[in-house]
């Protein structure tokens, strides 16, 4: 496989849209050699996963007719990603200038329109990739050699940036430094595991996963630092964006709004004449769905139990988080008013247990 990848990279320097001798050789390496190597391995690697994907396939393209500037070979679920324009998959992407090749976890970044592939909006691709990165950061962060941004140096400024924007994470192999078979297979197996989690995940929003992760740290089931999905600054940016949109919505309805989140067990105090609302605000980068969940503190639950009549829940979903600048934008506002917590839908993430005299000291051997 190392020789196959190196061979394609060498030929990238003489790329042509025409079917030259060099491009014919490149096509054989991509469509025949690389796909053959992948097919021999993916079924076995999939079977070794805790939850196999089950219907993995391999395909490659270097251009039908005119030759593509960026050839690719992908590993995908036949049912979940029937074409390269749909769903999540693993893909080898070659730098246009032959500087290196990436094995990435990415998504369909184009659509077929008017007899040609057109890129999806870059902001949409970045947002979707960021959500997937957040959801799987626990696993991704265990590999220090992983990259979360790629550079394809495409001269045709459409498809290249779309591939870049749609990348969740991957491995970079510079020309002349492509590793041996064992490393390439190990990296492929690692990203297959992440792909399987994406396919099988239960739709948790990042903040739900963070709360569950924190509960496991407190309970001693995992070490702190094994990868919260977002930094404190990133969480603050998402929360701040949600509070801002919630306040703007209430102000449009004629309320005077005060941000009390730092001192109260709710976020906004909204008043209009004799009316007063206690507003809980939750923000998420996730798109909202029927199975979406939020995380509530004990104090938030107790406040709602005492008197739900003046309680309001505002959820701002689909917030776009720029992890480079740590800024948040966008978001869709949903409101529950009055908001009464349904006890049957509450799920405890952890418990505090007073052990007391159940445990007794023991003497350890010395020496």
N, C-alpha and C positions, 0 to 999 in steps of 0.2 A: 504493500500500500504506500509505503514511503516513496518508492520509486515512481509509482503512478502519480502521486500528488506533485512530486518534484518535476515530473515530466510535463504536466499541465502548466505549472508555473513558468517553466522555461519557454513554453510556446506562447504564453500570454504576451510576451514582449513583441511578438510578431503578429498580433491579432489583426485579422482582417474580416470584414463582413463577407467577403467572397470565400468560396469553397476551395481555398488554396491547399497545397499539399500539407502545409503545416496545420491548417485547420482540420483537415481530414484526420491527421494523426491525433490531434487534440480530441476530436470526437470519439475516436476509438478508445482512448484512455479514459474519458469520462463515462461514455455510455456502456462500454464493455468491461474494461478493467476494474474501475472503481465499483461499479454496481455488482460485479461478480464477487469482489472481496466482501462487500456489505451483505450480500444475500447469504453467504456462507456462515455469517456470524449473527445476524440480527435475531433469527429464530431462537438460537441457543441463549443469547443474552436476555431476550424477552422472557424465556421460560425460567430464568434464574431470578426474576423480579418477584417481590412479595405479592404484587398484584399484576400479573402479565397483561399486556395490552391485547394480545391475542390475534390480531390480524395485521401484522406489520408487512409492509411492502417496500420496495426500493424502485426508484426511477431516477433518470438523469436527463438533462437537456443541455445542449450547447448551441441550439438555434436550428430551426427548420427553415431552409432557404438561406437567408442571411444569417451569418454566424453571430452568436451573442457575445457581447463584450465580457459578460460575467457568466461563465458556465456554472452549473450546479448539479449536485446529486443529493437526493433527499431520502430519508427513512420516515415512513408515515403510516398512520392507521388507515386502512382502506375504508372503514365506515365513518371515521371522524374527520378525515381529510381526503376526500375522494379526488381532489385536484389540488395543484399547488397554489390555487387562489383561495383555498378554504382551509380553516382550522390550523392547528399546531402541528409542527413536525421538526425533525432534525435535518439540517441541510449543510453540506459543504459548499461554501461560497469562495470563489477565487478572486483575489485582488486583480483589478483590470490591468495593472502594470506588472503583475507577476511578483509582487513583493511578498506575498504570503497567501495562505489559505486559512479559512475559519471553519470550524465545526460549530454550528450554532443551534440553539433552540429558537425557532422563529415561527412566523405565522404567514398566512396568505397576505401578501402585500400589494397585490394587483387585482384588477378585475378585467374581464374580457368585454370590450366595448368597441363597437364599430370596427370589427375585424382586427383588433389589436389589443395588446395588454396595456392597461393604463394604471398608474400607481394610485393607491388609496391616499387620502389626505394624510400628510406626515404627522400632524398633531394627533389624529385619531390612532395611528399606528403606535406612536410613542406612548400615548396614554394606555392603550391596551397592553403593550409590552411592560410598562411600569407596574400595572396591576398584577400581571403574572409574576413579575420579578418579586414584588412584595409578598405575594402569597407563598412563594417557594424559597424565600431568602434563607430560611433555616438550613435547608439542604445546600443551596448554592454557596452560601458563605463558608462552607467547610472546605472549599477548594480555593486556595490563594492564587492559583494560576488561571482562574477564570476571568474573562473580560466581560464587561457589560456594554461596551461600545465597540463598533467595528468601523473600519475605513476601507472602502472598496475602490476609491480613486476612479470612479466611473467618469468618462468624458461625456457620455450621454446622460445629462443631469435629470433623469426621471426615475428609472428603475433602480439604479444604484442607491440613491438616498432612501427610497422606499424599503429596500432590503435592510439598510442600516437602521432605519427607524423601527422596523418590525422585529428587531433582534432583542430577545430577552437576556441571553447570556451565551457564552461560548468559549472555545479555546482557539488561540491564535498560533499558527505554525508558520514562522517566517521562512522564506526560501533559504535553503541551505541548513535549516535547523529543524526540519520535519523529524519528529521522533520515530523510534522503532515501532514494530508491530504491537508489542505488548502495551506501550503507552497509548497508541492510537485506539486500541481495543478498550483499554480501561476508560479513556475519555468518552468513547461512544457509549459504554455501559453506564457511566455516570449520568450522562444527559438522557439516556433512555429512561432511567429511573425518574428523572424530573418530568419528562414527558408523560410517563405513566401517572405520576401524581396529578399533573394538570388534567389528564383525562378522567381520573377517578376522584378528584378532590370533591369535597362536599359543598363547595360554593362559599366557604368561609370568607368574610371580609377580613382585611388585614388587622383591624382592631380587635376582632374576635380571636383571631389566631394569636395576637400578641397577649391578650388576656389569658388564654389557655397556656401559652408558653410561660408567662409569669407565674401562673399557678403551679406549673411543674417545677419551676426553679424553687419556689417557696417550699414545696413538698419534697425537694431533694431528688426529684426524678431526672433532672438535667442540670447542667452547670450554667450559671449566669455567664453571658458573653457568647453563648452558642448561637447567637443570631436573632435578636429581636428583628422583626420585619422592617421596622423603620427606626431612625434615630429619634431622639427626643425633639430635636428641632423640626424634623419632618412631621412628627405627630402634632406638634404645636401649630405648624403651618396649616395642616388639614383642619384641625379644630378651630383655629382662628377664622378660616374661610367659612366654615359652617356657621359660626356665631354671627359673622358679618351678614351673611345672606338671611339668616333667621331674623336678625334685628331689622334689616331693611324691609322684610316682608311685614313684620308687625307695625313698623312705622308707617307703611303705606296704608294700613288699616286704621291709623289714627292713634296708635298707642305711643306713650312715652316709654322708652326702653332704656334700662340700665343693665350693664354687664356686671353681674355679681358672682361670676363663676369662681373667682379667687377666694371668696369669703363665705359663700353659701353652698348648699348641697344641690343647687340648681344653677342654671347658667344665666338666664335673663329674668329680670323683674319688669313686667309690662303693665302699665296702668293707663286707663282711659276712663276719666270721670271717677265713679265709685267702683269701677271694675278693676280687678287685679288678677294677673295671671302669673303662675310660676312655671317657667318655660325650661324644659330640658332639651338640649341641642346635641345631636349626634351627627358627626360627619364621617364620610367614607369615600374612598376612591373607587369602590365597587359600583358597578351598575346595580340598580335596585331590582329585586325579584321577589317572587312570592315566598321564597325560603330564606330571605335575607334576615340577619340577626344583628342586634346591637349589644353592647356590653353596658351593664348598669352596676353602679356601686351599691353597697348596702344602704348608705344614707339616701340615695336616690329612690330606692325601693321603699324604704320606710316612709319617706315624705309622701309618696304616692298612696301608700296604704292608709296614712292618716286622713288625707282628704284629697280625693282625685278630682273633685268638681272643678277646681281652678287650675288643674294641672294640664299642661300642653306639651306634647312631644313634637319637635321639629327635627326631621331627618334630612340632611343634605347629602345626596348620593352623587356618584360620578364626578367627584372633584378631581381635577387634574393636578398632579404633584410633579413639579420639576425638581428632581433630586440633586441637580447641579447647583441651582440657585436657592434651593430650599424655599420655593414659593408655591402657592396653591392658587388655582383659578377655576372658573366654571362651577358647575354644580347644579343639581335639580332639587328643588325644595318640596318636601311632603310634610303634611301636618296631621296630627291626631288631636282632636279637641272636642270634648274633654278627653283626657287620656287616663284610662284606668288599666292598670296592669292585670293581665289574666294570669293568675297564679299557676295554672296548668302549663303555661308557656315559659315559665321561668326555669332555667337550668343552672344549678350550682356548678361553678367551675372549680371551687375548692372549699374545704371546711377548716375551721380552727377547732382543735380538740384539746380540752383540758385533761391532760394525762393524770395529773395528781399523784396519788400514792400507788398507782398501778405498776410503777417501775421501782425497783430497789437497787441500791448500789452493789456492785460486785468488786471483788479484789482481783486485780490483774497480776499475772505471774511477773516476777522480777528477774533481772539478770538476762 
